C-alpha cells in the first residue's frame, strides 16, 4: 500500500518520469503522430511566450515578420530557425492534418475491407463522442480560470473581472454557448482563452471527415482518391476552407498509407517513385520547413510580397484564401506529417519518451498554457524585467495590481532575441515545468475522463443491447491503375 501511495505521489509530482522504469515501451504504429502532435503543442507554448515578452513600443510583432524586416536581422526570424520561435500557426496546421489522419484511419480500414455495417457503427460512435471529447475539457478549464479570480483572488492579465462571481459565470456561459454552436457566423474567439479558437475548426473538420467517409464508402479506390483530391482543391482554391482542406489532406495521407500495404491497389505512378523516396522526402522536408516559417504578422498579401524570399511565392496564393499564411501552411503541415513517418531520424525523435509524454498531454497543454501565461507567467516576466506586456496595458485597469512586481528580481537581457537569459531561465526553472505539470494533471483528471464519458454515454443511449443484425454487403476491391 505504501509503495502504491509513493508511486502515485511520484507520478503526481514528477509525471514525465513516471514510466522510466516500467521496462520496454510498446509503441503504437502511429506513435510518431502522437509525438509530432506533442512537439507541435510545445511550439505553440513557445510561440505565445515569445510574443508575450517581445512587444515592441509600436506593438509590431517583430518575431512574426521575416528576416531583415525594416533592417532588423534576428536569428529568431531567420528561415528554418524561425520555426522554433514563432510557429504556432504552423503547429495548428499540423494538428488539423493529424486529426484528419487519425479520425479517418478506422473508417478507411473498414471501407477497404468492405465492412459497411461496422463502418456505420464506428462513424455513429465517433460522431456522437466528438463534441464531448473536444468541448468538455474546454468547459472545465475555462470555468476554473474565470472563477479563480473571485474564489482564489488569482491575478490575470487579459480579462477584467466582473463585479460578482454570478456575473462572471453568466458571461462565461453566454460566451461558451455561442462558441459551441458549430454553425455560428462571425466571431469565433473565447475571450477567456483566445488560444482555443481552433476547437471550433476541429469540430468542423471532424464532420467533414465523417461525411466524406460515409459518402465515399462504396466508391472504388481510384474514385475515392480522386474525390478526396477534389475536396481538397475545393476547400483550398474555390472557397476559404483551409482547415477542411487540412483535414481532408490527412484523410488522403491515411488512405494512401493503407493502400500502400496492399499489393495492386496503390497508384502505380507513386510506386514508381519508390527508389527515389529518400531524396524526395528530404527535399520535401526542406520545402515544408521553409513554408512553415511564412511571415504571419498580417493578412495583406502585399506585405508578404515585401518580405525577402517570398516575392514570387506570394503569387501562388489563390484568390479564395483570405489569410494568406494558411495557404502556405497547408503544404507545410502536410509535408511535415508525411515526412515524420519516412525520415527515420525524425521518427525516432518523435517516438522518444519526451515527445510521447508531450503527445499524451498535448490537448491539455494547449488548453492551459495560456491561462498560466496570463497569471503566473505575466508576473514572473514583469519581475525579471520584461515590461512589454505591462507597458501595453499601462493605462488600463489591469496594470495597477502588478505594478509592485516590476523588476523585483531583474535578470540580464543579454542574448539574441528570443534566447535572452531573462526569458530562458524563468521558463526552464519555473514556467515550462509548471505548465507541463498542470497539463499532466488536467490530462488525467479532465481530458482522459472526457474521452471515457462519451463512450460510456453512447453505450447507455443504446440501451445496453446488441444492434439488430443486418446483412453486410462486401464492396469489391478495384485496382488503381
N, C-alpha and C positions, 0 to 999 in steps of 0.2 A: 504493500500500500504506500509506504514511504517512497519507494523508488518510482512508483507511478506518479505520485504527487510532485516529486522533484523533477521528473521528466516533463510533466505538464507545465511546471513553473519555468523550467529552462526554455521550453518552446515559446512560452508567453513573452519572456524577456529577451530571448535571442532566437527568433523563429527561423531565420535564414541559415542557421547551422544545425537545426534540429534533426536533419536526416543525414548528417555527415558520417554517422557510424552505423547506418542501417544496412550496410552491405551494398552489393552491386545494384545499380539503378536499372529499372525496367522502363525503357523509353518507348513511347508510342511511335508509330511510323511518322506521325506528323508532329513530333515533339519540337522539331525545329521551328514550326509555325508558332507554337507557344512561346518559345524563346524570342522569336522575332517580334511578336506582339509585346512581350515584356520589355525588350530593349527599346522598342518604339515608345512605350509609355514612359520610360526613363528619359527619352529625348524630349517628350512633352514637358516633363518636370524641369529639365534643364532650360528649355526654351523660355518658359514662363518666369523662372528665377532670373535668367539673364536679362530679359526685357524689364523686369520689375526694378532692377537696380540701375540699369543703364538708360536713364531717362535724361535726354539732353535738355538744355534750357528751353529750346523751342519745341520740345516733345517730338522731335524727329527720331523715329526708330532706326538708329544707325545700323544695328545688327541685322536688320531685315533689308537693308539696302545692299547693293552689290559692291564688290571690291573696287576702291578708287572713287566712290561716290563723293562728289564735291571735294576732291583732293584728299579724302581720308582713306588711308591704307591700313587696314587692321587684319591681323592674322585670322580673327574670328569671322571675317567676311570673305576670305579667300575661297575660290571654288573648291569643292570637295571638303575642305576643312570646316566650312560654314555649316555643314550638315550636323556637326556635333554641338552647335551653339544655337541655331535658330531654325530647327527643322520640325517644329511642332505640327505644321500643316502636312509636311511630308509623312510624319508618323500617322496622322489621321487617314491619309490615303492608303497607307499600308494596312491600317485597321480594317478599312472597308473591303479591300481585296481579300484579306484573310477571312473576314466574315462571310463573304460570298463563297469562298472555297469550302469553309467548314460547314456552312448551312446546307450546301448542295451535295456534300460528299455521300451521305447515306442515301438520299433520294436518287442520286445518279447511279449509285451501285445497284439499287433496286430496279431502276429503269433498264440498266444494261442486262440484267438477268430476267427481265420481263415479269417481275413480281409486282403487278399493279395493285393488288389488294393490300399488300404490305406497304406499298408506296403511299396509298391513300391514308392508311393508319399512321404512318410516320409523319406525313405532312400535316395531318389533322392535329396530332400531338404537338408538333413543333410550332405550328401556327398558334395554338392555344397558349402555349407556355412562353412564347417570345415576349409579349408585352410585360408580363410579370417579371421575367428574368431581367429585362432592361430597366424597368421603372421602379421596382421595389427598392433596390439599393439607392437609387436617386432620391426616393421619398424619405428614406430613413436618414441618409447623410445630410440632406438639406434641412430636414426638420431638427436634427440635433444641432446643426450650425445656427439656425435662426433663434432657437430657444436658448442657446448657450449665452447669448448676450443678456438675457433677462434672468435666467436661473443662476448662472455662474458669474455673470459680470465680465465675460471674456471680451476683450477688445477685438475689433475687426476694422480693416482699412477700406472696405469697399461699400458697405451698406450703412446707412444712418438708421439706428434702431427706432422703432415706433415707441410711442409713449407707454403702451402697456403690452404685456405678452399676448393678450387676447387679440389686439390689433395686428400684432406681428404674425400670429398663427393664421388669422383670416387672410392677410395679404399673401402669405405663403401658399395658402390653399388656392386662392384665386390664380396666382401665377402658375402653380403646378397643374391645375385642371385645364388651363388654357394651353400650356405646353404639352400636356399629354394627349391632346386632340390631334390625331395624325394628319388631318386634312385642314389644319389651321393655316390661314394665309398670313403673310406679313411676318411680324416679329417672332423670332424663334430662339430667344435667349431667356435664360433664367437669371434674373438679376442677383439672386443669392449665390449663384455659382455659374458664371458665364461660360466657363470651360465646357459645360455639358450640352452645348448646342448640337453636338454631333449625335446625341442619343436619338433625337427625332429622325435624323437621316439614317441611323442604324435601323430603326423600325421600318422606315420606308423601303430601304434596300432589302430588308428581310422579306417583306411582302412581295417585292419584285422577284426575288429568288423562288419563293414558294409558288407564285403564279407561273413562272417560267417552267418550273419542274412539272407542274400539272399540265400546262398547255403543250409541252413537248414530250410528254411521257410516251406517246406512241409513235413519235417521229422516227425515221431512220437515223442512224448515227450521223450520216453526212448532212441530212436536212437539219438535224438538231444543232450541229456545229455552225452551219450557215445561219440559222436563226439566232443563235447566240451572238454571232458577229454582227448581224443586222441590228439587234437590240443595242449592242454597244455603240455602233455607229449612230443610231437614232438618239440615244441619250447624250452622246458627246458632241455630235455635229449638227443635229437637227433641232434639238431642244436643250435647254440648260439643265441637264440632269446628270452632272458629273458623278454624283455619289451613286446613282443607279448604274452608271457605266462601270464604275469601280467594282461594284458587287457582281455585275454580270461578267466582268473580266475574271473575277475569282472563280465563278462557276465554270467559265470556259477553260481555265487552267486545270481545274479539278477534272473536268470531263476528258481533256486530253491526257491527263495523268492516268486516269483509269483505262482509257483506250490503249495507252502505250503498253499496258500489262497484258494485253490480249492480242495475240498474233492475228494479223489480217484486218484489223479494224482501225489502226492508226493511220492518218493520212500519209500517203507514200512520199510526198514531197518533203514532209517534215522528217520522215525516217531517213531520207537520203542525206540529210544534214548531220547524221549521227557521227561520222568520222571527224567533223569539224566542231563538235559541240564545245570543247574546252576553249578554243579561240573565240567562238561565238558568245559564250556566256561571260567571258572576261571582258570582251568588247561591250556587251550589253551592260555589264555591271558598271563600267566606267561611264557610259552614257547615262545610265539611271542615276548615278551619284551626282553627275553634273546637273541633270534636270531637276533632281531633288533639291538643289540649292537655289531654285528660282527666287529672285528677289520678290518679297511679298508685302512690301510696305504700302502698296496702293493697288487699286483695281484698274487704273488707267494704262492701256497698252502703250501709250506714248511715253510713259515713264519707264516701262520695261525697255522700250526701244532706245532709250538714252543710256541704259546700263551697258558697260563694257562686256562683250561676249554674248549679248542677247539681241543684237540688232536684227540679224537675219532670222533667228529663231522666232522673233516676235511676229513675223508674217505668217507663221504656221497656225496661229490661233484662229479657230473658226468663229464666225460671227455669233453663233448661238451662245458661246461661253461668256458670261458677264465678268466674272472674276478670273482673269487670265491664268493665275497661278495653278488653278485646278486642272487646266488642260495639260500642262507640263507635268504636274504631279500625278496625273492619271498614268502616264507612261513610266514615270519614276517608280511609283508604287508597284505596278505590275512587274516591272523588270526586277525589282528587289525581291519580291516574293518568288519569282521564277528562279532567280539565281541562288536563293537561300537553300534550295533543295539540291542544287547541282554543283555548287562550288564547295568542295569538301572542307576546306579550312573555315569557311563561313558557317557551314552546317555544324561543324564540331563546336565552334564558338557558341552558336545559338542553343546547342544541346548541353552546354556547361551547366553546372549547378546554379551559378548565379543567374544566368539568363532564364533557367527553368523556374527559379524562385520568382523572378520578375514576372514571368508569364503567368504564374499562379495568382499573383496579386495584382495583375495589370489593370483590371477593371476598377478595383478599389483604389489603386494608386491614382488612376485618372480622376476618381471622384473626390479624393481627399487632399490632393496636393495643393489645390487652390485655396481652400479654407485654411489650411495650415500656413500657407504663404502669407495670407492676409491677416493672420493673427500672430502667431509666433514669429514667422519669417520677417514681417514688416518691422516689428520691434527690434529683432536681432540686427537686421541690416541698418536700422536707424542708430542703434547703439554703437556699431563698429565704424560708423562714419559715412554710410551711404545716405545721401539726402535727396536722391532723385524722386522716389515716391512721395516723400514728405513735402518736398518743395512743390510738387504738382498739385497738392491739396492744401497748401499753407494758409489759404484764406477760407478753407472750408470747415465745417463743424467737426470733422474727424481729426483735425490736426492737434488741437489742444491737449487731449488726453495722453498723447505720447511725447509731448514736447520735452518733458523732463528726461527722456531716454536718449536725447541727442548726444552722441559722442561720449557716452559714459565708459565705453571700452574701445577706444579707437584702435584700428588695425591699419597697417601700411596699405596704401593704394597702389603699391608697386606691382608691376607685371603687365603683360599685354592685355588688351581689352578682352574681357571675358574670362581671364585667368588671374585676376588680381588676388593678392593674398587675402584681402578683406572679403572676398567672395568665396574663395576656396575653403578657407579654414572654418567659417561658420557652417558651410554645407557638409564638409567631411566630418566635423566633430559633433554637430548637433542636428541640423535641419534635414539632411538626407537620411541618417539613421532613424530619426523621429518619424519622418514621413513613411519610410518602409515599415517601421514597426506598427504604426497606426493602420497602414494599408493591410498588413497581415491580420490585424485584429478585425478590421471590417470585413476582410475576405472570409474569415472563419465564422463570424457571428452575424453577418448580414448577407454577403454575396453568396456563399455556399447554401445557406438556408433558402435564399431567393431562387436557387436552382431546384432545390428539393421540393419546395412548397407547391409550385405549379404542377410538378409531376404528380404529387400526391393529389392535388385538387382535380387534375384531369382524370385520374382513376376514380375519384369519388363521383364525378358527374356521369361516369359511365355506369354507375350503379354496382360496380364490383363484378358484373357478369361478363361473360365472354361475348365477343362480337358475333353477330349472326353469320354463319358460314355462307360464303358466296363463291361461285365458280371463278377461277383465275385463268385469264387468257394470257398465254405467253407470247410476247411480241417477237417476231422473227428477227434475228440479227442480220443486219445488212452491212456488207463490207463498204468501207470508204475507199474510193479509188484515189 
